[in-house]
Amino acid sequence: MGKLEIRLLADRVLVRVEDQGELVTNSGIIIPDSATEEAALEGTILSVSTRIEKCEVEEDKVYVGEKILFSKYAGSDLRYGGDDYKIMRITDVFGAVDDE
């Protein structure tokens, strides 16, 4: 399959969801997502809408390639080529991750 290309509208971002891995106990029991407390997910921004690119408020800007945190219930899920993506509003983004 080819590269995922979507022209985003309004205040949306396209995010590749990072694999959070399964929670497995020491004895090998797999605990499903539904049984754990809600935790923020991490993803990488692949694309932003034109409105976000033109945003003049620097604190509210996000950039392609930046890692972000968001709720697992945020946005709309999309599966393409075996990878998980989300399309979400910029207001669904909690913050950017600084790897330094």
C-alpha positions in Angstrom: 0.0 0.0 0.0 1.1 3.6 -0.7 1.6 6.5 1.6 -1.4 7.8 3.6 -2.2 11.2 2.2 -5.2 13.1 3.6 -6.0 16.8 3.1 -7.1 17.9 6.6 -9.9 20.4 7.1 -10.6 23.0 9.8 -8.4 22.5 12.9 -7.5 18.8 12.5 -4.2 16.8 12.8 -3.3 13.4 11.5 -1.5 11.3 14.1 0.2 7.9 13.9 -0.6 6.2 17.2 2.5 4.7 18.9 2.2 1.1 20.0 1.6 1.1 23.7 2.1 -2.6 24.0 0.1 -5.1 26.0 0.1 -5.0 29.8 1.2 -8.5 30.9 1.6 -9.6 34.5 4.7 -11.5 35.7 2.7 -14.7 35.5 1.9 -14.1 31.8 -1.7 -12.9 32.2 -2.6 -10.3 29.5 -4.7 -7.4 30.9 -6.9 -5.7 28.2 -7.1 -2.0 27.7 -10.6 -1.9 29.0 -9.5 -3.1 32.4 -6.8 -0.5 33.0 -7.2 3.1 34.0 -7.3 5.6 31.3 -3.8 6.9 30.4 -2.7 9.4 27.8 -1.6 7.9 24.5 1.4 9.0 22.6 1.6 9.6 18.8 3.5 11.4 16.1 2.0 14.1 14.0 2.1 13.2 10.3 0.1 16.2 8.9 -1.7 19.3 10.1 -4.4 21.4 8.5 -3.7 24.7 6.8 -5.5 26.6 9.6 -3.0 25.1 12.1 0.0 25.9 9.9 -1.2 29.6 9.8 -1.8 29.8 13.5 -0.1 32.9 14.9 -0.2 31.8 18.6 3.1 30.0 19.0 2.0 28.1 22.1 -0.9 26.5 20.2 1.1 25.4 17.2 2.1 21.8 16.6 4.5 20.6 13.9 4.8 17.5 11.6 7.1 15.0 13.3 6.4 16.2 16.8 5.4 13.7 19.5 2.1 14.5 21.3 -0.1 13.2 24.1 -3.8 12.7 23.8 -6.8 10.7 25.3 -7.4 7.3 23.9 -11.0 8.5 23.2 -9.9 11.5 21.2 -10.6 11.9 17.5 -11.6 9.3 15.0 -9.7 6.0 14.6 -8.3 5.0 11.2 -6.5 1.8 10.3 -4.4 1.8 7.1 -1.7 -0.6 5.9 -1.7 -2.3 9.3 -0.9 0.9 11.2 -3.2 2.8 13.6 -3.9 6.5 13.0 -6.2 9.1 14.5 -7.7 12.3 13.0 -8.4 14.7 15.8 -9.0 18.3 16.6 -6.1 20.3 17.9 -8.0 20.8 21.1 -7.8 17.1 21.7 -4.0 17.3 22.0 -2.8 17.5 25.7 0.7 18.6 24.9 3.9 18.0 23.1 6.6 15.5 24.4 10.1 16.9 24.7 12.5 14.0 24.3 15.6 16.1 25.4 
